[in-house]
Amino acid sequence: MQPLRIAKFDVRSPLFVGTGKYATYEIMQQALATSGCQVVTVAVRRERLVDAQGRSILDFLDLAKYIILPNTAGCFSAEDAVRVALLGRELLEKQRNPGADWVKLEVLGDKKTLLPDLVGSLEATKELVKEGFTVLCYTSDDPIAARRIKEAGAASVMPAGSPIGSGQGVLNPLNISLCLETLKEGDPSYPVIVDAGVGTASDVAIAMELGADGVLLNTGIAHAKDPVKMAAAMRYAIEAGQLAYRSGRIPKKRYATASSPFDGAISHIPGE
């Protein structure tokens, strides 16, 4: 697969994997390694960086192997998201991780739906761009909202396949396609990453077959009965989906088309 370019970052794998919700850090380590991902997302809020035993998640991430993408998960205002992003940059600068200057921005509307707040997302995007961040912004699958966020300076727009953690997959392929068309108009290399709602490998393949440049997921692996095996499935799905998109699928037709043509068919066997 060709590297995915996001601003100054060249990413080997288009599969971005989260680090939350795993039963143990050890299982997380195995799943990340099996997924083949290079970028891992980490929620910056302090309570998510340390487990019940007081162990830091950063002790279980090989910073020579992974690029950490800090995210503002759990933020419900632009002000809060900007504050958390700045804390994340400070933390990663101390770790000398090359991902210190980028952020996965989430500004959520409420705790029940975890749907994005467009007004807050726009406000936070503009402020973080001023602060020198490379912003990857989570949003809805509304193409107009996606365009507004790109215009605000986001280096990548991340439309949701479905609500966070729902496992419903890509609920509206048409809207994702419209987001892709809108964001890539005049700028075909602009990176669009489908984020949220992935439940299984076929969801990843569908997103990539639509033309997405990558997929970000967490719960689909972390809460699978066997996270390590599911991580392998997600890895194969992203490769298959990307290859299928680049191969060019056949058009859908209303009626059947014979695999073997009727014209010129042999009407009799020679010698009979």
C-alpha distance (Angstrom), angle and dihedral (degrees) to the residues before:
residue distance angle dihedral
M1 . . .
Q2 3.79 . .
P3 3.82 116.7 .
L4 3.80 116.1 -96.8
R5 3.79 112.0 -124.1
I6 3.80 117.5 -147.0
A7 3.80 110.3 172.6
K8 3.82 103.2 -62.4
F9 3.80 95.0 -13.5
D10 3.81 122.7 97.8
V11 3.79 109.5 -163.2
R12 3.81 121.5 -164.8
S13 3.79 97.7 -157.8
P14 3.84 124.7 42.4
L15 3.81 89.4 -151.5
F16 3.81 111.1 97.7
V17 3.81 114.1 -169.2
G18 3.79 130.3 -162.5
T19 3.78 125.8 -134.5
G20 3.79 101.2 -145.7
K21 3.82 133.7 98.7
Y22 3.83 98.0 28.0
A23 3.79 117.7 140.4
T24 3.81 90.3 -126.6
Y25 3.76 138.4 2.5
E26 3.80 88.5 -118.0
I27 3.81 91.7 60.1
M28 3.80 88.8 47.0
Q29 3.80 90.2 54.3
Q30 3.79 92.6 51.9
A31 3.80 93.7 45.8
L32 3.79 93.8 49.5
A33 3.79 91.8 49.6
T34 3.80 92.1 48.2
S35 3.81 93.5 47.9
G36 3.80 91.6 61.7
C37 3.79 90.2 -136.2
Q38 3.77 123.4 152.8
V39 3.81 99.2 -169.9
V40 3.79 119.0 62.5
T41 3.78 123.9 -177.4
V42 3.78 121.7 -135.8
A43 3.80 125.7 -170.0
V44 3.78 106.4 -128.1
R45 3.80 98.6 -151.0
R46 3.78 107.2 113.2
E47 3.78 97.6 -123.7
R48 3.79 89.9 60.4
L49 3.79 94.8 51.9
V50 3.80 95.7 62.2
D51 3.83 128.5 51.2
A52 3.81 129.6 -144.1
Q53 3.80 90.2 -84.9
G54 3.79 91.6 53.9
R55 3.82 94.0 -108.1
S56 3.80 118.5 146.2
I57 3.78 118.5 -126.5
L58 3.80 88.9 -138.6
D59 3.82 89.0 67.4
F60 3.81 88.2 65.0
L61 3.80 97.5 49.1
D62 3.79 120.0 83.5
L63 3.80 101.3 -137.7
A64 3.80 90.2 -164.5
K65 3.81 88.9 60.6
Y66 3.79 104.8 34.8
I67 3.78 135.6 50.2
I68 3.77 108.5 -142.8
L69 3.78 116.1 -137.3
P70 3.81 106.5 -161.7
N71 3.79 114.3 -147.3
T72 3.77 135.2 -161.3
A73 3.81 95.6 -134.1
G74 3.79 112.7 165.3
C75 3.80 96.0 29.5
F76 3.81 117.9 132.0
S77 3.79 101.0 -179.9
A78 3.78 136.6 44.9
E79 3.80 90.9 -120.1
D80 3.80 92.1 54.9
A81 3.80 93.0 45.9
V82 3.80 92.7 51.4
R83 3.81 91.0 49.0
V84 3.81 92.2 50.4
A85 3.81 92.0 47.0
L86 3.80 90.8 53.5
L87 3.81 90.5 49.7
G88 3.80 89.8 50.3
R89 3.78 92.0 52.2
E90 3.78 91.4 50.5
L91 3.80 91.4 49.3
L92 3.81 95.1 49.1
E93 3.79 93.7 44.0
K94 3.81 86.8 60.3
Q95 3.82 88.3 51.2
R96 3.83 90.3 47.9
N97 3.78 90.6 -129.1
P98 3.83 115.5 160.7
G99 3.80 89.9 -134.3
A100 3.80 93.9 70.5
D101 3.81 93.9 105.1
W102 3.78 98.8 51.3
V103 3.76 132.8 69.5
K104 3.78 140.1 -172.5
L105 3.77 100.6 -132.5
E106 3.80 120.7 -146.7
V107 3.78 122.2 173.9
L108 3.79 107.2 172.7
G109 3.78 129.4 -158.7
D110 3.79 100.2 -144.3
K111 3.80 142.5 -17.3
K112 3.81 95.8 -110.3
T113 3.81 100.6 57.9
L114 3.83 100.4 17.9
L115 3.79 86.3 -149.5
P116 3.81 116.7 156.5
D117 3.78 122.8 -94.6
L118 3.81 104.0 -133.8
V119 3.81 96.0 -163.8
G120 3.79 92.2 49.8
S121 3.80 92.0 43.4
L122 3.80 91.9 53.2
E123 3.79 92.3 47.4
A124 3.81 93.5 48.2
T125 3.82 93.0 44.8
K126 3.79 92.3 55.1
E127 3.81 92.6 47.0
L128 3.82 94.7 47.1
V129 3.80 92.2 47.8
K130 3.82 87.5 54.6
E131 3.82 87.4 52.0
G132 3.82 90.3 56.2
F133 3.80 99.0 -103.8
T134 3.77 126.6 146.9
V135 3.80 98.1 -131.5
L136 3.80 123.9 -151.7
C137 3.78 103.1 -173.8
Y138 3.79 126.9 -156.3
T139 3.79 113.1 -143.7
S140 3.79 143.3 152.3
D141 3.80 123.7 -79.7
D142 3.82 90.2 -100.1
P143 3.84 107.0 124.5
I144 3.81 92.3 -151.7
A145 3.80 91.6 54.2
A146 3.80 89.3 46.6
R147 3.80 91.1 53.4
R148 3.80 92.4 48.9
I149 3.80 91.0 53.0
K150 3.79 92.3 49.2
E151 3.81 89.6 49.9
A152 3.81 88.3 51.8
G153 3.81 88.5 62.9
A154 3.81 105.9 -93.8
A155 3.80 112.1 158.6
S156 3.81 89.1 -149.1
V157 3.79 133.6 13.4
M158 3.80 116.6 -145.2
P159 3.82 112.1 -160.5
A160 3.79 116.5 -164.5
G161 3.78 120.3 -112.6
S162 3.82 88.0 -157.1
P163 3.83 136.7 -33.5
I164 3.80 117.7 -42.1
G165 3.80 113.0 -82.9
S166 3.81 93.1 -0.7
G167 3.81 96.7 118.2
Q168 3.80 89.9 -145.1
G169 3.80 94.3 126.9
V170 3.80 123.1 -149.5
L171 3.80 100.5 -13.2
N172 3.79 96.4 178.8
P173 3.82 112.7 31.6
L174 3.81 90.2 172.8
N175 3.79 92.8 59.8
I176 3.80 92.2 46.7
S177 3.82 88.4 51.1
L178 3.81 90.0 50.1
C179 3.81 90.3 49.9
L180 3.79 89.9 51.6
E181 3.80 92.3 47.7
T182 3.80 92.8 47.4
L183 3.80 96.5 45.5
K184 3.79 95.6 44.6
E185 3.80 97.0 44.9
G186 3.79 104.8 124.1
D187 3.81 89.4 -5.5
P188 3.84 109.3 63.8
S189 3.80 93.2 170.2
Y190 3.81 93.4 58.7
P191 3.84 105.4 123.7
V192 3.80 117.4 -120.7
I193 3.80 117.8 -176.2
V194 3.80 122.7 -170.5
D195 3.78 108.7 -134.4
A196 3.81 133.7 -171.8
G197 3.78 137.5 14.1
V198 3.81 99.3 53.4
G199 3.80 111.2 149.8
T200 3.78 105.4 168.7
A201 3.79 144.4 -2.3
S202 3.81 96.1 -82.0
D203 3.83 89.2 60.6
V204 3.79 89.5 57.8
A205 3.80 92.2 47.4
I206 3.81 91.5 50.7
A207 3.81 92.2 51.6
M208 3.80 91.9 50.3
E209 3.82 92.9 44.2
L210 3.80 88.2 56.6
G211 3.80 88.1 59.6
A212 3.80 102.6 -97.7
D213 3.79 114.7 156.3
G214 3.78 93.6 -139.6
V215 3.80 147.0 -15.2
L216 3.79 129.0 -126.7
L217 3.79 118.4 -157.7
N218 3.78 142.1 156.8
T219 3.79 117.2 159.5
G220 3.81 94.5 50.0
I221 3.80 88.9 66.3
A222 3.80 102.6 27.0
H223 3.82 95.3 52.0
A224 3.81 97.9 38.2
K225 3.81 114.9 115.8
D226 3.81 87.0 -114.2
P227 3.82 108.3 24.0
V228 3.80 94.5 -175.9
K229 3.81 94.0 54.3
M230 3.80 90.7 44.7
A231 3.79 89.5 51.4
A232 3.80 88.6 56.8
A233 3.81 90.4 49.3
M234 3.81 91.1 51.8
R235 3.79 90.7 50.4
Y236 3.80 92.7 53.6
A237 3.81 91.7 43.5
I238 3.78 94.5 55.3
E239 3.79 91.1 50.3
A240 3.82 93.0 46.5
G241 3.80 93.4 46.3
Q242 3.77 93.6 49.0
L243 3.81 92.4 47.3
A244 3.81 91.4 48.2
Y245 3.81 91.6 51.6
R246 3.78 92.6 49.7
S247 3.81 91.3 46.2
G248 3.81 93.2 58.7
R249 3.79 115.7 -122.8
I250 3.79 122.6 -123.2
P251 3.82 115.5 -98.9
K252 3.78 118.6 -98.1
K253 3.82 113.2 -109.2
R254 3.77 133.7 -164.0
Y255 3.80 95.0 -134.3
A256 3.79 136.6 38.0
T257 3.78 123.2 -86.8
A258 3.79 117.4 -154.5
S259 3.78 115.0 -119.4
S260 3.80 89.7 -144.9
P261 3.83 115.7 47.1
F262 3.78 119.7 -118.2
D263 3.80 93.8 -149.9
G264 3.78 112.2 88.2
A265 3.80 93.5 12.2
I266 3.81 116.8 156.9
S267 3.82 107.2 -99.4
H268 3.78 96.3 -168.9
I269 3.76 139.7 11.6
P270 3.84 112.2 -104.3
G271 3.82 112.6 -109.1
E272 3.79 95.5 29.4
